Amino acid sequence: MEMEISELFSKNMDKEMKNNIKNIINNSFKQEDDRKTVYVSNQLKKLYNQFDWNVLFIHQKDNHAHSYTCFGRIFICKYNDRRIIIFPSKIEEGSSVEKEDFTSSNKKISDMQIKLKENEKTIDKYKSKIEELKLKLNENNIQLESFQKIIYQKEKEILNLKTKMKKYNGNNISNQTFYSRDQILALNFISSDQRLHFALPCIKNDLFVDVEKKLYEQFPEYKETNNNFLVNAKMILRFKTIEENKLESGIPILIIPNKNN
């Protein structure tokens, strides 16, 4: 089914010429051998060989009215979503002023086409940037999920330690001294080689050296080196209490063997 051609503007063309142009436009969409503009131009050349014909197919989806300042022989129509403009290369009618206007209009069309290509390049550039940002956002989400898993695991370890402490205290209730909750801590020891990761329960009044002894009971191999203990890049003093060293639950305490041994 042929699309209806809606004539928008014509000048210096009789009814027969306009009908011929419409038929050629319809046929250009049926054939596949040539580009549509080339096909229309060649067919018009066969009918009206005194001219070389210019043919423009412009995609224009809006339905707004357009005004035209034209000169010489010209035909403008709407076909689906295209504006089709047809005119001969040679201006056989009109004054020299009209010829100058024609040249100016051609330049404007050329400038518009160049601007359109530049805009398409800019759009492609922004699309590429958007895809890049999407990848970075995905990477950040993966990293956040990993951190959340680590936090969950540490909370689970602290809960297990509290359960063990409660069980231990229950089995030794006759010998134990009761402390308030804010006096009890769990010191988190980590070796510099990452092989040891262990938490020890204690109270704020314990000397750090006593907590160190308990650590060596669990990991006797670390008794073979003279170890330093750092928290937040600050050396822990062995013969001061946990409170005097300003230690808190969960803060990593780094075990560093003394290389001078």
RODO-2510 file (C-alpha; in nm, 4 decimals, decimal comma):
residues 261
     n   res          X          Y          Z
     1     m     0,0000     0,0000     0,0000
     2     e     0,1453     0,3310    -0,1103
     3     m     0,1908     0,6035     0,1503
     4     e     0,0056     0,9251     0,0815
     5     i     0,2255     1,2148    -0,0255
     6     s     0,1181     1,5442     0,1289
     7     e     0,2217     1,8430    -0,0774
     8     l     0,3428     2,1283     0,1427
     9     f     0,4667     2,3832    -0,1098
    10     s     0,5451     2,4116    -0,4794
    11     k     0,6464     2,6867    -0,7176
    12     n     0,6720     2,7115    -1,0963
    13     m     0,5475     2,3522    -1,1456
    14     d     0,2351     2,2492    -1,3337
    15     k     0,0023     1,9700    -1,2228
    16     e     0,1605     1,7136    -1,4557
    17     m     0,5121     1,7764    -1,3208
    18     k     0,3918     1,7528    -0,9622
    19     n     0,2110     1,4230    -1,0328
    20     n     0,5241     1,2857    -1,2004
    21     i     0,7320     1,3797    -0,8963
    22     k     0,4865     1,2111    -0,6583
    23     n     0,4902     0,8882    -0,8642
    24     i     0,8706     0,8853    -0,8721
    25     i     0,8866     0,9363    -0,4919
    26     n     0,6494     0,6430    -0,4378
    27     n     0,8549     0,4232    -0,6695
    28     s     1,1775     0,5162    -0,4881
    29     f     1,0496     0,3325    -0,1794
    30     k     0,9713     0,0205    -0,3833
    31     q     1,3073    -0,0195    -0,5558
    32     e     1,6286    -0,1317    -0,3785
    33     d     1,8962    -0,0740    -0,6405
    34     d     1,9747     0,2916    -0,5643
    35     r     1,9545     0,5295    -0,2730
    36     k     1,6151     0,7002    -0,2800
    37     t     1,7569     1,0463    -0,3440
    38     v     1,9694     0,9154    -0,6342
    39     y     1,6758     0,7269    -0,7813
    40     v     1,4456     1,0317    -0,7727
    41     s     1,7147     1,2580    -0,9201
    42     n     1,7880     1,0153    -1,2075
    43     q     1,4222     0,9621    -1,2931
    44     l     1,3563     1,3370    -1,3023
    45     k     1,6619     1,3815    -1,5250
    46     k     1,5103     1,1369    -1,7742
    47     l     1,1851     1,3348    -1,7869
    48     y     1,3314     1,6847    -1,7662
    49     n     1,6851     1,6551    -1,9004
    50     q     1,7454     2,0273    -1,9140
    51     f     1,8125     2,0201    -1,5389
    52     d     2,0234     1,8372    -1,2851
    53     w     1,7886     1,7762    -0,9929
    54     n     1,8678     1,8208    -0,6241
    55     v     1,6733     1,5878    -0,3923
    56     l     1,6752     1,6126    -0,0098
    57     f     1,5107     1,3596     0,2253
    58     i     1,4949     1,5125     0,5738
    59     h     1,3694     1,3154     0,8761
    60     q     1,1296     1,5434     1,0614
    61     k     0,8834     1,3739     1,2953
    62     d     0,7114     1,6852     1,4315
    63     n     0,3794     1,7940     1,2870
    64     h     0,4274     2,1673     1,3335
    65     a     0,3562     2,3993     1,0446
    66     h     0,6546     2,5336     0,8557
    67     s     0,6931     2,8471     0,6498
    68     y     0,9073     2,8495     0,3362
    69     t     1,0962     3,1279     0,1600
    70     c     1,1572     2,9800    -0,1865
    71     f     1,2657     3,0840    -0,5298
    72     g     1,2759     2,9345    -0,8768
    73     r     1,1242     2,5907    -0,9449
    74     i     1,0730     2,3861    -0,6288
    75     f     0,8548     2,1097    -0,4823
    76     i     0,8239     2,0322    -0,1073
    77     c     0,6136     1,7495     0,0330
    78     k     0,5665     1,5321     0,3425
    79     y     0,5988     1,1525     0,3120
    80     n     0,5520     0,9617     0,6393
    81     d     0,8184     1,1095     0,8704
    82     r     1,0209     1,2801     0,5959
    83     r     1,0248     1,6256     0,4426
    84     i     1,1239     1,5878     0,0762
    85     i     1,2603     1,8900    -0,1092
    86     i     1,3185     1,8776    -0,4865
    87     f     1,4572     2,1571    -0,7048
    88     p     1,6813     2,1896    -1,0138
    89     s     2,0483     2,2801    -0,9764
    90     k     2,0132     2,5512    -1,2375
    91     i     1,7935     2,8459    -1,1370
    92     e     1,6272     2,9461    -1,4593
    93     e     1,3903     3,1962    -1,3051
    94     g     1,4133     3,4927    -1,0722
    95     s     1,6496     3,7810    -1,0173
    96     s     2,0118     3,7752    -0,9126
    97     v     1,8933     3,8460    -0,5571
    98     e     1,6938     3,5178    -0,5637
    99     k     2,0052     3,3319    -0,6825
   100     e     2,2022     3,4720    -0,3941
   101     d     1,9233     3,3679    -0,1556
   102     f     1,9313     3,0199    -0,3069
   103     t     2,3054     2,9902    -0,2459
   104     s     2,2589     3,1162     0,1099
   105     s     1,9828     2,8613     0,1762
   106     n     2,1989     2,5782     0,0428
   107     k     2,4757     2,6824     0,2790
   108     k     2,2311     2,6890     0,5713
   109     i     2,1183     2,3348     0,4901
   110     s     2,4792     2,2201     0,4708
   111     d     2,5577     2,3892     0,8036
   112     m     2,2543     2,2233     0,9637
   113     q     2,3678     1,8802     0,8429
   114     i     2,7171     1,9378     0,9842
   115     k     2,5663     2,0526     1,3161
   116     l     2,3455     1,7430     1,3256
   117     k     2,6483     1,5150     1,2846
   118     e     2,8310     1,7008     1,5617
   119     n     2,5300     1,6569     1,7919
   120     e     2,5202     1,2841     1,7142
   121     k     2,8885     1,2544     1,8112
   122     t     2,8199     1,4401     2,1376
   123     i     2,5298     1,2050     2,2167
   124     d     2,7515     0,9013     2,1526
   125     k     3,0149     1,0495     2,3838
   126     y     2,7616     1,0975     2,6653
   127     k     2,6285     0,7444     2,6141
   128     s     2,9820     0,6076     2,6542
   129     k     3,0300     0,8120     2,9735
   130     i     2,7011     0,6836     3,1158
   131     e     2,8076     0,3217     3,0532
   132     e     3,1412     0,3918     3,2241
   133     l     2,9637     0,5354     3,5307
   134     k     2,7298     0,2358     3,5428
   135     l     3,0318     0,0015     3,5552
   136     k     3,1894     0,2014     3,8393
   137     l     2,8611     0,1999     4,0325
   138     n     2,8382    -0,1766     3,9924
   139     e     3,1955    -0,2172     4,1198
   140     n     3,1171    -0,0001     4,4244
   141     n     2,8064    -0,2051     4,4989
   142     i     3,0089    -0,5276     4,4873
   143     q     3,2697    -0,3783     4,7225
   144     l     2,9986    -0,2570     4,9629
   145     e     2,8441    -0,6040     4,9683
   146     s     3,1854    -0,7519     5,0529
   147     f     3,2302    -0,5097     5,3461
   148     q     2,8844    -0,5936     5,4754
   149     k     2,9741    -0,9639     5,4779
   150     i     3,2927    -0,8908     5,6770
   151     i     3,0970    -0,6839     5,9318
   152     y     2,8406    -0,9607     5,9666
   153     q     3,1159    -1,2189     6,0252
   154     k     3,2831    -1,0036     6,2927
   155     e     2,9518    -0,9491     6,4710
   156     k     2,8991    -1,3249     6,4655
   157     e     3,2462    -1,3841     6,6145
   158     i     3,1777    -1,1316     6,8936
   159     l     2,8457    -1,3022     6,9704
   160     n     3,0199    -1,6415     6,9903
   161     l     3,2802    -1,4974     7,2282
   162     k     3,0115    -1,3540     7,4507
   163     t     2,8387    -1,6936     7,4556
   164     k     3,1643    -1,8679     7,5512
   165     m     3,2330    -1,6119     7,8240
   166     k     2,8849    -1,6609     7,9639
   167     k     2,9287    -2,0383     7,9634
   168     y     3,2726    -2,0110     8,1233
   169     n     3,1416    -1,7809     8,3939
   170     g     2,8536    -2,0191     8,4600
   171     n     3,0896    -2,3103     8,5155
   172     n     3,3120    -2,1084     8,7508
   173     i     3,0526    -1,9020     8,9331
   174     s     3,1871    -1,9943     9,2765
   175     n     3,5318    -1,8525     9,1981
   176     q     3,4431    -1,5594     8,9781
   177     t     3,4285    -1,1912     9,0548
   178     f     3,1317    -1,0140     8,8990
   179     y     3,1940    -0,7170     8,6770
   180     s     2,9587    -0,4752     8,5123
   181     r     2,9097    -0,5056     8,1392
   182     d     3,1095    -0,1900     8,0626
   183     q     3,4157    -0,3438     8,2360
   184     i     3,4281    -0,6449     7,9996
   185     l     3,6087    -0,6285     7,6639
   186     a     3,7117    -0,8587     7,3822
   187     l     4,0563    -0,7709     7,2446
   188     n     4,0993    -0,8578     6,8782
   189     f     4,4562    -0,9788     6,7987
   190     i     4,5856    -0,9996     6,4416
   191     s     4,9363    -1,1148     6,3432
   192     s     5,1335    -0,9189     6,0835
   193     d     5,1413    -1,2273     5,8593
   194     q     4,7600    -1,2597     5,8895
   195     r     4,7870    -1,6200     6,0169
   196     l     4,6497    -1,5338     6,3584
   197     h     4,3147    -1,3683     6,4068
   198     f     4,1840    -1,4246     6,7600
   199     a     3,9805    -1,2420     7,0220
   200     l     4,0440    -1,2699     7,3987
   201     p     3,8017    -1,1678     7,6732
   202     c     3,9344    -0,9487     7,9532
   203     i     3,8405    -0,6673     8,1879
   204     k     3,9629    -0,3102     8,1919
   205     n     4,1644    -0,3613     8,5127
   206     d     4,3709    -0,6489     8,3667
   207     l     4,7371    -0,5792     8,2955
   208     f     4,8078    -0,6155     7,9271
   209     v     5,0938    -0,8555     8,0043
   210     d     4,8401    -1,0976     8,1635
   211     v     4,6269    -1,0895     7,8514
   212     e     4,9412    -1,1529     7,6456
   213     k     5,0099    -1,4676     7,8525
   214     k     4,6613    -1,5983     7,7766
   215     l     4,7270    -1,5395     7,4066
   216     y     5,0475    -1,7462     7,4235
   217     e     4,8563    -2,0267     7,5954
   218     q     4,6399    -2,0491     7,2857
   219     f     4,9252    -1,9920     7,0384
   220     p     5,2520    -2,1096     7,2022
   221     e     5,4533    -2,0625     6,8802
   222     y     5,4387    -1,6853     6,9355
   223     k     5,6296    -1,7256     7,2625
   224     e     5,9416    -1,7858     7,0557
   225     t     5,9659    -1,4206     6,9510
   226     n     5,9760    -1,0966     7,1425
   227     n     5,6569    -0,9414     7,0106
   228     n     5,5420    -0,5821     7,0002
   229     f     5,1740    -0,4920     7,0064
   230     l     5,0355    -0,1922     6,8193
   231     v     4,6919    -0,0368     6,8180
   232     n     4,6210     0,2537     6,5826
   233     a     4,9993     0,2680     6,5125
   234     k     5,0687     0,3227     6,8861
   235     m     5,2784     0,0851     7,0977
   236     i     5,0914    -0,0902     7,3828
   237     l     5,2674    -0,0798     7,7218
   238     r     5,2687    -0,4296     7,8749
   239     f     5,2642    -0,3322     8,2417
   240     k     4,9767    -0,0916     8,2127
   241     t     4,6139    -0,1984     8,2387
   242     i     4,3780    -0,2358     7,9455
   243     e     4,2095     0,0871     8,0489
   244     e     4,5385     0,2770     8,0850
   245     n     4,6355     0,1662     7,7323
   246     k     4,2943     0,2977     7,6172
   247     l     4,2047    -0,0294     7,4453
   248     e     3,8508    -0,1017     7,3285
   249     s     3,6549    -0,4047     7,2112
   250     g     3,6916    -0,5023     6,8481
   251     i     3,9756    -0,2608     6,7631
   252     p     4,2485    -0,4650     6,5870
   253     i     4,5707    -0,5144     6,7869
   254     l     4,8610    -0,5902     6,5530
   255     i     5,1244    -0,8437     6,6654
   256     i     5,4680    -0,7586     6,5223
   257     p     5,7696    -0,9841     6,5952
   258     n     6,0841    -0,7942     6,6958
   259     k     6,3353    -0,8442     6,4108
   260     n     6,6300    -0,7824     6,6425
   261     n     6,5752    -1,1180     6,8142
***
